[in-house]
Amino acid sequence: MFINSKKNIHYVCIIIAILQYTYSFSQNRDITDSLGELLKEKDITKAEKSRILNLRAYYFNNVDSALISVKHALTLAKEVKDPILEAEALEELGHVEYRLGNNTSSLEASFNALKIYDSLELKEQIAAIYVQLGSNSISNEDYVSAIKYLKSAHRIQSDLKEDSKLILTKLNLGEIYRLAGKLDSATLYLQETLNRNKSLNSSTVQGYSLGNLGMVLHAQKQFDTAEQHLKEAIAILEPLGDDYSTSVYLAELGQIYAKTSKNNLAESKLLEAYEMAQKSGLKEQVRDFSRNLTDFYKTQNQYDKALQYLEVNRIYQDSLVNKASIQKIEQLKANYEISKRESEICLLNTITTNQRNQMILLAFGVLCISVLALLLFRSNRAIKKVNLHIAEQNTVIEKREQEKALLLKELNHRVKNNLQMISSLLSLQSHQLTGHPAQEALIAGKNRVEALSLVHRKLYQEGAETKIALKEYIEELILGLFHGYNVDFKPKLNIDNSSISIDKAIPLALIINEIVINSLKYAYKNMEAPSLYVQLNKVENHLELDISDNGVGFKEDQVVKKNSFGLKLIQSLIHQLDGSIERFNTTGTHWKIKINTE
């Protein structure tokens, strides 16, 4: 990953200086800033830019930023047709997708990188990919494959005498044996890692080894020694900014405290681990830690808190549970098989046409009894074969329809994930604009994106193709807005069980989103008993929507405000839906909307 051009020798010096801090997480932000300055150079080539973007992705603590950077690096590597650059970008993409919890995408990137490294016979890089594949197998709880991959890496690194990488592989083997329940083997590898690290003197390796050994001791019910090791690991890794490992060890420490009846300490450590994982975007850890908190609060009879974290666990589980089904769908995407089947269909159609012509010719030979009998016999046999082929082809077509349904469901899931990523980006940007006039616009945009994301989540969960059940969808949309604005009263909802197409559901959701947010933001200032009532009924071929609040009322001067984008959006969407809207100011504001459903 070095730049050989003499013209750009200053790039080399800076990158080499940066690489000297590979194990220092605390300096990541300075490194990404330095690399960002390099990207601003006017005479930088696409190949150099790809290398810098890939390296910058490695040092980003924020996984969303890392994903954007490495994808840009991969695009540039393909443009310059440099296989090593492409493989390096794919390798880093595998790491980033793994951190995001997208194990299928991670595996795909890692295997594509492995193909390139194999073709170039780059042993060191092949070993690194085997280590990554081992991590992916751990996520799938396939410990047999994980051990196989890591032992392959171990053999290569031993032959190459790469002691610094070999010690990390031994560390990973210890962790896999722990997860597989082979605690004696896990202890052996982790103790060997600690002994070897006396010469390497890596604080990161020391932290991981102590933390993982603490988890082994916890499983062996050696609580005091386990607590000591975990505390030492946290003390090493937390200052380095390693949120992933620190949060895991904090949660493990919290579980030890819970088992030893130190409930205050248990709650404190579990919450600290949960908040750290949430802040760093570690989806799998948020899921696991919310489950730990649910179990803990159940034992403390604090069922309201237990229910709160159980809901968080359900949400994250929904985004992670589809790993197996995604892998199956990816395996079905064998284009050559589909092409082969389509060719067979064309061939069968041709055969059917020829047989029909033969039948016409047989009709003309009806006077020749002997010939007719022979031809009829052959024809019947051929028809049976054709019918058999058609029956088999119908089975193939039916299977393809099922595959299309699965792919459509997966498409909705991926659209939902992409919209959630956009929502997260808007949320992050709004936090950076606190007090700025643009913050409110970003928050409003985030809410609109989340309304769209909810449509695709419902389509994915319900397995429907184009229909949305209004009751559950609208209720979840409104309750989500109440939760997002920290409103302490509950809306009154009366939604019937009608279903409408996605073309109608999305504009309707945006209309409700705008009106409800307007009420939550402006209607209830200094009001003791605020209320919001939403009623939606299907009458013949149209929907009737009523939204009313008991707030301060919708003043006319608000209509002509320059920042009335929300009102313009509502009018545009009503026109799109071939509907009508009326507003009444009585006690608060009452919106009455009619929408044509045909």
N, C-alpha and C positions, 0 to 999 in steps of 0.2 A: 504494500500500500504506500509506496514511496513515489515521488515525482522525479524523473531522471533529467528533465530538461534543464540545461545550465541557465537558461533565461529566467527560470522560475525557481532558482536555488533557495530563495528566501522562504518559499513554501515548505521545502524539505526541512529546513532548520526549525521552523515553527512546529511542524508535525512531529519531528523527532523529539523536541522538547516536551510536547504534549504527551507523547507515548511513555515518557519516563514516569508519568503519574497514573499509570493504568490502574493501580490498586487503590487510588485515593478518591473515593466517591465524593468527599467534601469539596473537591475542586472542580466537580463536573460543570457547574454553572460558568466558571471562568473559562473552562475549556470550550464549551459550546459558544460562548461569546466570542472567543478568539477565532474559532472556526467560522463563525458568522461574518467576521470582518474579512477573512480570506475570500469568502464567496462574493464580496463586493468588488474585488479586483477586476478591472476591465479586461485585462489580457489573459484571463484564466480560460483554459480549454475545457471542453465538455468532459474529457476523461479526468482532468484534475478536479473539476467540480463534482463529478460522481464520487471520487475518492473522499473528498472532504465531507460531502453530504452523508456518506455511509459512516464515516468516523464520527460525525456529529450525532447521528442517530444512536450510536453506541453510548455516548455520554449524556444523552437526554434522560433526566429522571422522569419526565412526563412522557408516558407511553404514547399518547396521541400525537405529540410533537415528533417523537421518534418514528412513528409510522409514516407520517407525512414526509419526513426527511429521507427515509430509506426507500420509499416508493419513487421519489424523485431521482434518487441515485440509480435505481434499477432502470428507470426509463432512459436516462442518459447513457448508461452502460450498453443498453441494447442499441441505441442510436449510433454509438461509435463502434459497435460490433467487437467489443473486447470481452472474450469469454471469461477471463479471470475476474475482471471488474463485475461482470454479471453474476458470477458465482459468489463473489464476496457480498454483493448486495442481497442476493437470495439467502445467503447464510444469515446475515443480520436481520433480514425480514422474518426468517424463521424464529429468531430470538424474540423479536418485538411481538409477533403474533402470539407466541407462547405466553409472554407477559400479559397480553390482553385476554388470555383464556380462549383464544381461537385455535384450538389444537389441530383441527383439520387443515386450516390454512398454513399453520406452522409446519406440519408434516409435508405438505405439498412443496413449500419453498425449500425445505431441507433436502428432500429427495431430488429436486431439480438441481440444487447446488452440488449434491453428491455425484450426479451423472457427469457434470462438467469436470469436477475434480478427478473422477475415475478416468475419464478420457485423457486427462493431462498427467495422470499418475502422480498427483501431488499428495504424498502420504500424510504430511502434517495436517493439511486441510481435511483430508478424509477422516482422520482421527477426531478432529473437532466436530465434524458432522455426526459421527457416531455418538459422541457425547450428547449432542442436541437431540438425536433420535432417542437416546436413553431417557432424557427428560420428558419427551413427549409420551413415551411408553409409561412412565410413572403416572402421568396425568390420566392415562387410560386404565390405570391399575393393572397394566400388563407387565408384571415384574420380571417374568421369565425373559421377555424380549428386552427389557431394560438392562438386565444383567448381561445378556448376550452382546448388545451393542457396546456397553461400557467395557467389557472384557476385550472386545475387538480393538477399541481405542487404546486400552491398556497395553496390548501386545505391540501395536504400532509405536506408541510413545516409548516403550521400553527399548525397542530396536533403534529408535532415533535418539535415545538417551535424553529425552526432554523431561528433566526432573521436575521443573516447575509445573508443567502440565500434567505430568504423571501423578503428582500429589493431589491435584484437584480431581482427577479421575478416581483415585482411591477414596477420596472424600465422598464422591457421588455414589460409589459402590457401597460404602458404609450406610449411606442414607437409604439406598434401595433395599438392602438387607433388613434395615429397621422397618421399612414399610411392609416388607414381605413377612415380617414376624420372625425372622431369623436373627434374634438379638445377639447371640454369641458371635456370629460372623460380622454383624454390624459393629460390635464393640471392638473386635480384632482390627478391622479396617480403620476405624476412627482413631484408635490408640496409635496405630502405625502412622496415620496422618500427623498426629500431634508430635510424634517422635521425629519424623522427617522434617517437620516445620522448624525444628530447633536450628537447623542449618539455613533453611530458606528465610526464616524470621518474617513471615508474612502475617500482618495483623488480621487480614481478611480470612486467610485460611485458619488462623487460630480461633477467630470468632465462630466460623462455621463449624469447625471440629468440636469445640466446646458445646455449642448449642445443640448440635445433633446428638452428641454423646449424652447431653442432659435429657434429651427426649427418650433415648434408649433407657437411661436409668429411671426415668419416670414410668416407662412401661414395665420395668422390673420392680416398681414400687419402692425404689430407693429415693424417697422424696427429698431428704435433706441434701444429699450429694447432687441430685438432679437440680434442685433449686440453686445451689452454688454455681454449678456449671452454666446454667441459663443466665444467671445474673452477670457472670463474667463475659459471656457472649454478647449480651445486650450492651454492656459497658463498652465493648470494643466496636461493635457495628453501628450503634445509633449515632455516634459522632461522625461516622463516615457517610451518613445519609443513606444507608442501605435499609430502606423502609420495608422491603419484602421480608428479609430474614428477621429483622428486628420485630416486626409485627407477629410473625409466626412464633418466635420465642416468647414474646410477651403473652400471647394467648396460651401457650403451653404452661407458662408460669402461673397464669390465672387459674388454669385447671388444677394444678398442684395445690394451690391455696384453697380451692373449693373442696378438694378431697380431704384436706387437713383442717377444714372448718374455719379457715381464715377468710370469712365471707367478705369483709370490707376490702381486703387486699385483692381477693379474687375478682370482685366487681370492678375495681379500679384498673387492674391489668387487662381484663377482657375488653373493657370500654376503650382503653388506650390503644390496644391492638386493632379494634374495629375502626376507630377514627383514623388511625394511621393508614390502614388499608383503603378506606374510602377516599382519603385525600390523595393517595397515590394511584387510584384507579385500578386496584388489584381485585378483579371481579371474583376469582375463586376464593380469595381470602375473605372478602366481605361476606360471601355466602357461608363459608365455614364458621367465621367468628360470630355472625348473627345467629347461627344455629347453637353455638356454645352459649351465647347470652340468653337465648330462649330457654335452654335447659337449666341454666343457672337460676334464672328468675322463677322458673317453675318450682325449683326446690325451695325458694324463698317465699313461695305463695304470692309473688307479685305478678299476677296473671295479666294485668294491663300492659306491663313492660314486656312480658313474655310474648304476648300477642303482637306487639309492635315489631319486635325483632323477627318473629316468625313470618310476618308479612314481607320484611326485607329479604329474608332467606328465600321466600317463594319467588320474589321478583328476580333475584339473581340466579336462582336455580332454573327459571324459565329460559334465561339466555344461555345457560351452560349445558343444560341437560340434553341438547340435541346433537351432541358430538357423534354418537353412534349412528344416528339416522343420517347425519350429513355425510359421514364416511361412506355409508351404503349408497347414497345418491351419487356421490362422486364416482364410485365404482361403476355405476350404471351409465356414466357418460362416456361410453366407449363409442366414438364416432364411427369407427370402421364397422362395428357390429350393426349399427343403425343403417349405414350405407349398404351393407351386405343384405340386410332384410329388405330394404327398398328394391334392390336389384332382383331379389327373389320374387317380390310382388309383381314387378314388370314382366319377369319371365313367366309366371303363372297366368298373367293376363294374356300374354301372347299365346300360350298353350290353349287357353280357353277359347280364344278367337279362332285358332286353327281347327279345334275340334268342332266348333259351330259350322265352319265351312265344310268340314267332312260330312256332317249330318245332312247338309243341303245336297251334297253330291250323292249321298246314299239314297235320297228321295227319288233322284232321277234313275237309279238303277233298280227300282222296285220290280221290274219285269224279270230280272235275272234272279230267280229264287235261290239258287245255290250261292251266288255271289252275295245276294242280300243277307242271307243267314250268316255268312262269314263276317260281312262288314258290321252287321248288328252286334255280333258277339264281341268283336274288337272295339266297336264304339262303346258298348256298355262297360267294358272293362276300363276303357280310357276315361269315361265319365266318372266312374268310381274313384279313379286316381285323382281326377281333377277335384271332385268333391272332398276327397281326403285332404288334398293340398289346400283347398279353400277353408276347410275347417281348421286346419293347422294355422293358416294365415290369420283367420279370425281371432284365434287365441293370441297370436303375436300382436295383432292390432289392439286387442283388449289390454294386453300387458303394457303396450306403449301408452295407451290412454291413462293407465294407472301411473305410469312413470311421469307423464305430463302433469297429472294432478299433484304428484309429489313435488315435482319441480316448481309448479306454481305456488305450492305451499311454501317451499323453501325460498322462492323469490320474494314472497311477502315478508318472510322472516328477515331476509337480507336487507330489503328496503327499510323495514322497521329498524334494524341495527344501524343502517346508514343515517337514517333520520335522527336516531338517538345520538349518534356521534356528532351530527351537526348541532343538535340541541346542547350537547356538552361543550362544544367549541364556543357557541354563543354565550353559554353560561360563564365559561372561563373568561371570555372577552368582557362580559358585563362586570365581572368582579374587578377587572383592571381599570374600569371606567367609573368607579364609585364617585358619585358627585358630579359626573359629567352629564350634560344633557342627552348624550347618545345612549347612556345606560338604559333608560326606560325603553327606548326603541329596540335595543338588543333583547331586553327581557320580553317585550311583546312578541318579537320575532321568535324567540325560544318557545313561548307558549303556543304559537301557531304551528311550529314544527312538531311539538309534542302532540298536538291534536291530530296532525296527519299521521304521526307514528302510531297513535292509538288505533287508527283504522286498520293499518296493516298488521298490528299485533292481533286484533280481533279476527281478521281474516285467517291468519296463521293458526290461531288457537282453535277456531271453530271448524277449520277445514273447508270453509265455504269458498266459492269461486268469486262471486261478485256481490253477495248480499251481506248486509250488516244488521244484526238485531239491535234495534234502537234502545230498548230499555237499559240493558246492561252497559252499552257503549256510552250513552249520554250520561247515565249516573256516574260511571267511572270518570268521564271527562270533567264533570262539574266538581265531584269530590276531590279530584286531583288538583283543580284550581284552588279550592278552599284550603287544601293542605299546603300548596305552594305559597299562598299568601298568609299562612298562619292565622286563618280565621277561626275564632273560637265558638261560632254557632253553626248549626247544621241547616242546610237548605231543605225546603219542603218540595219533594219531587213526586210527580204523578205522570209517569211515562208508560204508554201502553206497549204491547209486545210486538208491534209491527216491525217489519224488515224492509229496508230500501236498498237500492243499488249503491255501489261505492261512488258512482258519479254524483249521486244526490247526497250521500252521507258526508263526504269531505266538505263541500260548501256549507252544509247545515252545521257541521261541527265548528267551522270557523266563525259562523254567525253567532252561535251560542257562546263560543270562546270570547268574542269581542264584547258581547253584551254583559256577560257575567263578570268579566274583568273590570269593565267600566263601573259596574255596581260596587264591586269589592274595593276599588281604588277611591271612588269619589262619593258614594251614596251614604255612608254610615258614619261620617265624622261626628264625634261627640254624641252618639246615639246609644241609649241604654239597652234597647231590645230590638236589634236589627233582625230582619228576616228577608228571605228570598224564596219566591215560589216559582217553580217551573212546571208547566203542564204541556204535554205533547200527545196529541191524539190523531189517529188517521180517520178521516171522514170521507167515505167514497174514494174519489181519486185524488185527494189532496191531504196534506198534513196541516194541522192547526197547532201553532206553537205560541204559548203565552208565557212571558217572563216578567215578573213584577217584583219590586222591592218597596220598602217603606222608608226609603232614604230621603235626602234633601230635595230630590226632584231633578229633572233634566232641564236645565235652563236653556233658553233659546240662543243666548249668545255663545253657547258651546258649539252650536251647529256651524257657526262661521269662523270658529277658531282656526288658525293656520295649521295647527297640529291635529287636525281631525281625520287623520288617515283611517282610523278604525271605523268611523261613520261612512267614509267613502267606500271602504272595503265591504261593509255590510250592504250598502246600496248596490254595489257591483255584483255581489254574490246573489242577492235577491233577484236581480235582473237575470242573472245566469240561470237561476232555478225557475224562472217564469212565475214568480210569486209576487206578493204584495206585503207591505209592512206599514203599521200604524203605531204611533206613540201617543200615550195619554199621560198627562201629569195630574194625578189625583193626590192620593197619599203616597208620595214617592213617584216612581216611574213605572209605566206598564207598556210593554212592547207586545203587539199582536201581529203575528206573521202567518201568512198562508203560502204553502208551497205545492206546486203541481207535481205529483209523483209519477205521472205517465210519461 
